[in-house]
Amino acid sequence: MEEKFKLNLEGTTLKVILGAELAMENAPAMQQSLNSYLGQDIRKIVFDATDLAIISSAGIRCIIFARQELGQKPEIVFVNCSKDIYEVFQITGLFRFIEFVEDDRIKDRKGS
């Protein structure tokens, strides 16, 4: 099964490039990948959500796990989050601990 995401640790920042979905199909693989970073000094997690169109409760659990279990409550940043995905975070109340930013360099690189 295609994982539909990529993780890369750069210093104390974990960068996660998300695919079109973070849902039941790939959330367990994401959870397993995140588990491999337990115990490391992660201060910031940057999720590139440029392509993210769907997030389910399983995907939301991955975000909560990242916030609660990796590092000492690392800063969570979502880059290029769509309005629909942002609304999911508003409804769940999770938007309070997430910084949302736009990065045109990422959009340009993907041809958007």
Backbone as CSV, one residue per row, in Angstrom:
resi,resn,N_x,N_y,N_z,CA_x,CA_y,CA_z,C_x,C_y,C_z
1,MET,0.843,-1.190,0.000,0.000,0.000,0.000,0.885,1.250,0.000
2,GLU,0.548,2.208,-0.807,1.282,3.472,-0.864,1.004,4.265,0.408
3,GLU,2.064,4.797,1.036,1.901,5.498,2.299,1.243,6.865,2.129
4,LYS,1.493,7.548,1.031,0.889,8.854,0.743,1.356,9.961,1.677
5,PHE,2.545,9.830,2.242,3.138,10.867,3.057,4.632,10.597,3.147
6,LYS,5.388,11.632,3.530,6.833,11.494,3.719,7.220,12.255,4.973
7,LEU,8.129,11.678,5.762,8.624,12.319,6.977,10.129,12.502,6.869
8,ASN,10.602,13.627,7.401,12.025,13.921,7.384,12.363,14.790,8.589
9,LEU,13.311,14.324,9.407,13.736,15.087,10.577,14.927,15.950,10.200
10,GLU,14.777,17.264,10.391,15.849,18.222,10.137,16.123,18.960,11.433
11,GLY,17.180,18.552,12.135,17.479,19.136,13.443,16.397,18.764,14.424
12,THR,15.704,19.769,14.964,14.615,19.529,15.916,13.237,19.719,15.264
13,THR,13.219,19.809,13.925,11.961,19.989,13.189,11.654,18.739,12.380
14,LEU,10.487,18.171,12.619,10.009,17.042,11.834,9.117,17.582,10.731
15,LYS,9.504,17.319,9.490,8.711,17.781,8.353,7.918,16.598,7.799
16,VAL,6.624,16.825,7.611,5.723,15.782,7.126,5.026,16.314,5.879
17,ILE,5.276,15.669,4.758,4.592,16.039,3.514,3.414,15.090,3.356
18,LEU,2.223,15.654,3.399,1.006,14.861,3.321,0.548,14.719,1.877
19,GLY,-0.088,13.597,1.580,-0.696,13.388,0.274,-2.106,13.944,0.272
20,ALA,-2.943,13.403,-0.585,-4.307,13.895,-0.722,-5.194,13.526,0.457
21,GLU,-4.849,12.437,1.170,-5.670,11.980,2.281,-4.828,11.635,3.498
22,LEU,-5.389,11.887,4.652,-4.876,11.335,5.901,-6.108,10.735,6.568
23,ALA,-6.320,9.456,6.267,-7.552,8.789,6.665,-7.247,7.352,7.077
24,MET,-8.283,6.575,7.294,-8.147,5.203,7.779,-7.192,4.378,6.908
25,GLU,-7.166,4.646,5.627,-6.323,3.877,4.707,-4.834,4.017,5.022
26,ASN,-4.386,5.227,5.380,-2.950,5.428,5.597,-2.589,5.953,6.992
27,ALA,-3.565,6.260,7.824,-3.273,6.768,9.168,-2.490,5.762,10.024
28,PRO,-2.791,4.451,9.973,-1.977,3.517,10.759,-0.494,3.540,10.353
29,ALA,-0.216,3.668,9.067,1.176,3.756,8.607,1.814,5.062,9.088
30,MET,1.041,6.142,9.067,1.542,7.423,9.581,1.851,7.301,11.068
31,GLN,0.946,6.674,11.819,1.151,6.482,13.247,2.431,5.684,13.504
32,GLN,2.633,4.643,12.742,3.832,3.814,12.893,5.090,4.631,12.577
33,SER,5.033,5.438,11.536,6.174,6.295,11.194,6.449,7.310,12.297
34,LEU,5.405,7.910,12.847,5.578,8.865,13.945,6.183,8.189,15.175
35,ASN,5.768,6.948,15.441,6.309,6.206,16.585,7.823,6.090,16.523
36,SER,8.386,6.047,15.329,9.835,5.892,15.197,10.589,7.140,15.665
37,TYR,9.872,8.239,15.890,10.504,9.480,16.358,10.314,9.710,17.858
38,LEU,9.688,8.770,18.556,9.514,8.895,20.005,10.872,9.007,20.681
39,GLY,10.962,9.867,21.695,12.190,10.022,22.456,13.205,10.970,21.842
40,GLN,12.899,11.511,20.671,13.817,12.456,20.040,13.427,13.885,20.418
41,ASP,14.375,14.792,20.308,14.162,16.191,20.681,13.478,16.931,19.530
42,ILE,12.177,16.735,19.422,11.397,17.388,18.366,10.688,18.588,18.979
43,ARG,10.978,19.757,18.434,10.391,20.992,18.961,9.324,21.583,18.039
44,LYS,9.351,21.126,16.793,8.405,21.667,15.806,8.067,20.561,14.813
45,ILE,6.777,20.473,14.466,6.335,19.542,13.426,5.620,20.362,12.368
46,VAL,6.143,20.304,11.148,5.578,21.062,10.041,4.895,20.083,9.089
47,PHE,3.586,20.225,8.952,2.809,19.402,8.032,2.576,20.202,6.759
48,ASP,3.105,19.718,5.644,2.834,20.338,4.347,1.508,19.768,3.857
49,ALA,0.465,20.576,3.928,-0.886,20.142,3.573,-1.305,20.650,2.199
50,THR,-0.336,20.988,1.364,-0.633,21.538,0.037,-1.583,20.641,-0.749
51,ASP,-1.380,19.319,-0.682,-2.206,18.381,-1.451,-3.334,17.761,-0.638
52,LEU,-3.406,18.050,0.657,-4.373,17.386,1.538,-5.798,17.853,1.245
53,ALA,-6.653,16.898,0.888,-8.053,17.202,0.594,-9.002,16.551,1.592
54,ILE,-8.546,15.459,2.231,-9.405,14.701,3.148,-8.626,14.357,4.407
55,ILE,-9.231,14.633,5.558,-8.683,14.169,6.833,-9.836,13.561,7.624
56,SER,-9.618,12.351,8.123,-10.652,11.666,8.893,-10.287,11.706,10.375
57,SER,-11.127,11.106,11.192,-10.831,11.043,12.622,-9.534,10.286,12.876
58,ALA,-9.230,9.291,12.055,-7.967,8.556,12.197,-6.783,9.483,11.925
59,GLY,-6.913,10.354,10.952,-5.873,11.330,10.651,-5.716,12.346,11.772
60,ILE,-6.833,12.771,12.326,-6.799,13.724,13.436,-6.091,13.101,14.638
61,ARG,-6.333,11.812,14.882,-5.639,11.126,15.982,-4.122,11.183,15.786
62,CYS,-3.662,11.069,14.541,-2.216,11.169,14.264,-1.678,12.542,14.655
63,ILE,-2.430,13.589,14.358,-2.002,14.955,14.699,-1.959,15.115,16.218
64,ILE,-2.978,14.611,16.905,-3.011,14.694,18.370,-1.846,13.917,18.968
65,PHE,-1.586,12.720,18.445,-0.458,11.923,18.933,0.843,12.693,18.765
66,ALA,1.038,13.279,17.599,2.268,14.032,17.339,2.434,15.145,18.368
67,ARG,1.369,15.838,18.658,1.407,16.961,19.615,1.679,16.479,21.041
68,GLN,1.052,15.380,21.430,1.134,14.937,22.824,2.336,14.047,23.126
69,GLU,2.813,13.305,22.148,3.815,12.284,22.440,5.213,12.561,21.896
70,LEU,5.329,13.392,20.878,6.644,13.660,20.301,7.234,14.906,20.941
71,GLY,8.442,14.813,21.449,9.085,15.965,22.080,8.319,16.427,23.294
72,GLN,8.480,17.684,23.629,7.789,18.295,24.761,6.705,19.233,24.233
73,LYS,5.611,18.648,23.764,4.516,19.412,23.149,5.067,20.355,22.079
74,PRO,5.538,19.786,20.985,6.145,20.610,19.933,5.138,21.552,19.283
75,GLU,5.676,22.613,18.710,4.871,23.539,17.915,4.377,22.774,16.690
76,ILE,3.100,22.923,16.357,2.516,22.265,15.186,2.187,23.341,14.156
77,VAL,2.687,23.152,12.935,2.452,24.105,11.855,1.856,23.360,10.668
78,PHE,0.792,23.907,10.105,0.221,23.377,8.869,0.472,24.402,7.767
79,VAL,1.121,23.964,6.714,1.460,24.830,5.589,0.478,24.550,4.452
80,ASN,-0.078,25.624,3.911,-0.985,25.552,2.758,-2.195,24.658,3.012
81,CYS,-2.830,24.852,4.142,-4.014,24.082,4.525,-5.240,24.661,3.805
82,SER,-6.024,23.792,3.192,-7.228,24.259,2.497,-8.268,24.743,3.510
83,LYS,-9.218,25.499,3.021,-10.300,26.008,3.871,-11.090,24.853,4.482
84,ASP,-11.349,23.813,3.706,-12.125,22.677,4.208,-11.404,21.959,5.350
85,ILE,-10.102,21.755,5.194,-9.328,21.090,6.249,-9.255,21.991,7.481
86,TYR,-9.057,23.287,7.266,-9.032,24.230,8.392,-10.351,24.171,9.165
87,GLU,-11.465,24.077,8.463,-12.771,24.010,9.118,-12.893,22.765,9.994
88,VAL,-12.289,21.653,9.567,-12.287,20.443,10.400,-11.560,20.734,11.713
89,PHE,-10.422,21.415,11.625,-9.677,21.754,12.838,-10.456,22.737,13.713
90,GLN,-11.217,23.636,13.106,-12.057,24.554,13.886,-13.143,23.784,14.632
91,ILE,-13.823,22.891,13.926,-14.923,22.125,14.520,-14.432,21.287,15.696
92,THR,-13.253,20.699,15.554,-12.712,19.839,16.606,-12.034,20.634,17.723
93,GLY,-11.790,21.925,17.489,-11.110,22.752,18.479,-9.594,22.651,18.418
94,LEU,-9.069,21.853,17.513,-7.621,21.657,17.422,-6.880,22.859,16.850
95,PHE,-7.606,23.760,16.191,-6.960,24.927,15.586,-6.250,25.787,16.631
96,ARG,-6.614,25.640,17.895,-6.022,26.459,18.961,-4.531,26.194,19.154
97,PHE,-4.077,24.995,18.856,-2.654,24.707,19.042,-1.915,24.485,17.730
98,ILE,-2.522,24.896,16.624,-1.890,24.756,15.312,-1.686,26.138,14.710
99,GLU,-0.490,26.367,14.173,-0.233,27.588,13.414,-0.473,27.259,11.941
100,PHE,-1.206,28.100,11.255,-1.507,27.897,9.837,-0.772,28.959,9.031
101,VAL,0.027,28.521,8.058,0.798,29.445,7.233,0.656,29.080,5.764
102,GLU,0.883,30.076,4.923,0.904,29.876,3.474,2.345,29.943,3.001
103,ASP,2.719,29.073,2.103,4.072,29.078,1.541,3.969,28.951,0.027
104,ASP,4.071,30.082,-0.652,3.945,30.096,-2.107,5.041,29.308,-2.798
105,ARG,6.209,29.180,-2.158,7.288,28.396,-2.769,6.858,26.946,-2.952
106,ILE,6.123,26.409,-1.989,5.661,25.032,-2.088,4.600,24.937,-3.181
107,LYS,3.675,25.870,-3.200,2.625,25.852,-4.231,3.245,25.957,-5.626
108,ASP,4.216,26.862,-5.796,4.853,27.025,-7.094,5.557,25.762,-7.534
109,ARG,6.233,25.089,-6.601,6.980,23.880,-6.914,6.052,22.770,-7.398
110,LYS,4.801,22.775,-6.929,3.858,21.737,-7.291,2.975,22.159,-8.458
111,GLY,3.224,23.347,-8.977,2.502,23.795,-10.161,1.113,24.332,-9.885
112,SER,0.824,24.718,-8.659,-0.504,25.258,-8.330,-0.610,26.700,-8.729
